[in-house]
């Protein structure tokens, strides 16, 4: 019995799932993590994404429980659904009416927007202004990072096209560390599955046999090394732009 690579299937993507969740920020998140997230949000907003922030990613920066964050959002008269945020049901459809117009809960909804009976929770997508006033301004250190990105960088910081660089580029070690941790996790998972196949008496196939687990593991390892090498160029470009601006890459001397 051989282990073959699975076929890739195309699925219909819900509107809010078009925006990939990058990280779940908490009060323990470092300034660099928060800044990197805010920069990604800024880039999404510059690509005409009106609601680029998933509440699941940021509520823990300012609230102890997601339910309290959702209730605060739904009952605050400053934030209007459809203008400051959108609500999607688990199937990706816009949801109206979880809360009554007067801001009170409906009889069949909990504080976190989760229907009684254990049904999946709704997804709340926030606009950038909503992110600022609902989350960032509630915590001074978070707002300071927000201000550095949206008030300084967005107002004329280091940019190349629609992409915005951090005002203080991360070191190569800081940049590669998350990738190295992720790669180590993938390697461990390959080892676990490989051991399970061996114990079950299943022949995985040779290293050069496409579709075998060993082939896939080696391919992933090669891609990781190539990706790691390319990322070093990112740090170089960020640093050069920080120190010299666009003239760092000019073909001509002035």
C-alpha positions as CSV (number, residue, x, y, z in Angstrom):
1,X,0.0,0.0,0.0
2,X,1.4,3.4,-1.0
3,X,0.7,6.8,0.4
4,X,-0.2,9.2,-2.4
5,X,-0.6,12.9,-2.3
6,X,-4.2,14.0,-1.9
7,X,-6.0,15.9,-4.6
8,X,-6.5,19.6,-4.1
9,X,-10.2,20.6,-4.0
10,X,-11.7,24.0,-4.6
11,X,-14.1,25.3,-2.0
12,X,-16.3,28.3,-2.0
13,X,-14.7,30.9,0.3
14,X,-16.7,32.9,2.7
15,X,-16.2,36.7,2.4
16,X,-14.5,37.1,5.8
17,X,-12.2,34.1,5.1
18,X,-10.7,35.9,2.2
19,X,-8.7,37.8,4.8
20,X,-6.3,35.3,6.4
21,X,-6.0,35.3,10.1
22,X,-2.4,36.1,10.8
23,X,-2.1,36.0,14.6
24,X,-4.2,36.2,17.7
25,X,-2.9,39.2,19.6
26,X,-3.0,39.3,23.4
27,X,-1.8,41.6,26.2
28,X,1.3,39.4,26.3
29,X,2.1,40.1,22.6
30,X,5.3,42.0,22.0
31,X,5.4,45.4,20.3
32,X,7.0,43.9,17.2
33,X,4.2,41.4,16.9
34,X,1.6,44.0,17.3
35,X,3.3,46.3,14.8
36,X,3.7,43.6,12.2
37,X,0.0,42.8,12.5
38,X,-1.0,46.5,12.2
39,X,1.2,46.9,9.1
40,X,-0.6,44.0,7.5
41,X,-3.9,45.6,8.3
42,X,-2.7,48.9,6.8
43,X,-1.7,47.1,3.6
44,X,-5.1,45.4,3.4
45,X,-6.9,48.7,3.9
46,X,-4.8,50.2,1.1
47,X,-5.9,47.4,-1.2
48,X,-9.5,48.7,-0.7
49,X,-10.4,46.1,2.0
50,X,-13.1,48.0,4.0
51,X,-13.2,45.6,7.0
52,X,-9.7,44.1,7.3
53,X,-9.7,43.2,11.0
54,X,-11.1,40.0,12.4
55,X,-12.3,40.6,16.0
56,X,-11.0,37.2,16.9
57,X,-7.5,38.4,16.3
58,X,-7.5,41.5,18.5
59,X,-10.2,41.4,21.2
60,X,-7.7,40.0,23.8
61,X,-5.6,43.2,23.6
62,X,-8.3,45.2,25.4
63,X,-10.9,42.7,26.9
64,X,-10.8,39.8,29.3
65,X,-13.4,37.8,27.4
66,X,-14.5,37.7,23.7
67,X,-18.1,37.9,24.9
68,X,-17.6,41.2,26.6
69,X,-15.8,42.6,23.6
70,X,-18.7,41.6,21.3
71,X,-21.3,43.0,23.7
72,X,-19.4,46.3,24.0
73,X,-19.2,46.5,20.2
74,X,-22.9,45.8,19.6
75,X,-24.2,48.1,22.4
76,X,-21.9,51.1,21.8
77,X,-23.8,53.8,19.9
78,X,-20.5,55.0,18.4
79,X,-20.1,51.9,16.2
80,X,-22.7,51.2,13.5
81,X,-23.0,47.8,11.8
82,X,-22.3,48.0,8.1
83,X,-20.2,51.2,8.6
84,X,-17.8,50.3,11.4
85,X,-18.1,46.5,11.4
86,X,-19.8,43.6,9.6
87,X,-21.2,40.4,11.1
88,X,-21.0,37.1,9.3
89,X,-22.6,33.8,10.2
90,X,-20.5,30.6,10.0
91,X,-21.7,30.1,6.4
92,X,-20.3,33.5,5.4
93,X,-23.6,35.3,5.1
94,X,-24.1,38.7,6.6
95,X,-26.0,38.5,9.9
96,X,-28.5,41.1,11.1
97,X,-30.5,40.8,14.2
98,X,-28.4,39.0,16.7
99,X,-29.0,42.0,18.9
100,X,-32.0,44.2,18.9
101,X,-31.9,47.8,17.6
102,X,-31.8,49.1,21.1
103,X,-28.6,47.3,21.8
104,X,-30.1,44.6,24.0
105,X,-29.6,40.9,23.4
106,X,-32.2,38.9,21.6
107,X,-33.6,36.0,23.6
108,X,-31.7,33.4,21.7
109,X,-28.2,35.0,21.7
110,X,-25.4,35.0,24.2
111,X,-23.0,37.9,24.9
112,X,-20.4,36.6,22.4
113,X,-23.0,36.3,19.6
114,X,-23.1,32.5,19.9
115,X,-26.5,31.0,19.6
116,X,-27.8,28.8,22.5
117,X,-27.5,25.2,21.7
118,X,-23.8,25.1,20.9
119,X,-23.9,26.5,17.3
120,X,-20.8,28.1,15.9
121,X,-20.1,31.8,16.6
122,X,-20.5,34.6,14.2
123,X,-17.4,36.4,12.8
124,X,-17.0,40.2,13.3
125,X,-14.9,42.1,10.8
126,X,-13.9,45.6,11.9
127,X,-12.9,48.7,9.9
128,X,-9.6,50.5,10.6
129,X,-11.3,53.4,12.5
130,X,-13.2,50.8,14.6
131,X,-9.9,49.0,15.4
132,X,-8.5,52.3,16.6
133,X,-11.3,53.5,18.8
134,X,-12.7,50.1,19.9
135,X,-9.4,48.4,20.6
136,X,-6.2,50.4,20.3
137,X,-7.1,53.5,22.2
138,X,-8.2,51.5,25.2
139,X,-4.6,50.4,25.9
140,X,-1.9,53.0,25.9
141,X,1.0,50.8,24.8
142,X,-1.1,49.3,22.0
143,X,-2.2,52.7,20.8
144,X,1.4,53.9,20.7
145,X,2.2,51.1,18.3
146,X,-0.9,51.8,16.4
147,X,0.0,55.5,16.1
148,X,3.5,54.6,14.8
149,X,2.0,52.6,12.0
150,X,-1.2,54.4,11.0
151,X,-0.4,58.0,12.0
152,X,3.3,58.1,11.1
153,X,3.8,55.4,8.4
154,X,0.5,55.9,6.7
155,X,1.1,59.6,6.7
156,X,4.3,59.4,4.7
157,X,6.5,56.6,6.0
158,X,8.6,54.1,4.2
159,X,6.6,52.6,1.3
160,X,7.1,50.8,-1.9
161,X,3.9,50.8,-4.0
162,X,1.1,49.7,-1.7
163,X,3.4,47.9,0.7
164,X,4.5,49.6,3.9
165,X,7.8,48.8,5.7
166,X,8.1,48.9,9.5
167,X,9.7,52.1,10.8
168,X,12.2,50.0,12.6
169,X,13.1,46.9,10.5
170,X,13.3,43.6,12.4
171,X,16.7,41.8,12.7
172,X,17.3,38.7,10.6
173,X,17.1,36.5,13.7
174,X,13.7,38.0,14.7
175,X,12.4,37.6,11.1
176,X,13.5,34.0,10.7
177,X,12.5,32.8,14.2
178,X,8.8,32.2,13.5
179,X,9.6,30.4,10.3
180,X,12.2,28.2,12.0
181,X,9.7,27.3,14.8
182,X,7.0,26.5,12.2
183,X,9.4,24.3,10.2
184,X,10.4,22.4,13.3
185,X,6.7,21.7,14.0
186,X,6.3,20.4,10.4
187,X,9.3,18.2,10.7
188,X,8.0,16.7,13.9
189,X,4.6,16.0,12.2
190,X,6.4,14.2,9.3
191,X,8.3,12.1,11.8
192,X,5.1,11.1,13.7
193,X,3.2,10.1,10.5
194,X,6.3,8.3,9.2
195,X,6.5,6.3,12.4
196,X,2.8,5.5,12.3
197,X,3.1,4.1,8.7
198,X,6.0,2.0,9.7
199,X,4.2,0.5,12.7
200,X,1.2,-0.2,10.5
201,X,3.4,-2.0,8.0
202,X,2.7,0.4,5.2
203,X,5.4,1.0,2.5
204,X,5.7,4.8,2.1
205,X,7.8,4.6,-1.1
206,X,11.2,5.9,-2.0
207,X,12.7,9.4,-1.7
208,X,12.4,10.0,-5.4
209,X,8.9,8.6,-5.8
210,X,6.4,11.4,-6.2
211,X,3.4,11.0,-3.9
212,X,5.4,9.3,-1.1
213,X,5.7,11.0,2.3
214,X,9.5,10.9,2.2
215,X,9.4,12.7,-1.1
216,X,7.0,15.3,0.3
217,X,9.2,15.8,3.4
218,X,12.3,16.4,1.4
219,X,10.5,18.8,-1.0
220,X,9.2,20.8,2.0
221,X,12.7,20.9,3.5
222,X,14.2,22.2,0.2
223,X,11.5,24.8,-0.1
224,X,12.0,25.9,3.5
225,X,15.7,26.5,2.9
226,X,15.1,28.4,-0.3
227,X,12.4,30.5,1.4
228,X,14.7,31.2,4.3
229,X,17.4,32.4,2.0
230,X,15.0,34.8,0.1
231,X,13.7,36.3,3.4
232,X,17.2,37.6,4.2
233,X,16.8,39.8,1.1
234,X,13.6,41.3,2.7
235,X,15.6,42.4,5.8
236,X,18.2,43.9,3.5
237,X,15.7,45.9,1.6
238,X,13.8,47.1,4.7
239,X,17.1,48.3,6.3
240,X,18.3,50.0,3.2
241,X,15.0,51.9,2.8
242,X,15.1,52.9,6.4
243,X,18.6,54.3,6.1
244,X,18.7,55.7,2.6
245,X,15.2,55.8,1.2
246,X,14.4,54.9,-2.5
247,X,17.8,56.2,-3.7
248,X,19.3,53.1,-2.1
249,X,18.3,51.1,-5.2
250,X,18.8,53.7,-7.8
251,X,20.9,52.7,-10.9
252,X,22.3,56.2,-11.1
253,X,24.5,58.4,-9.0
254,X,23.3,61.9,-8.2
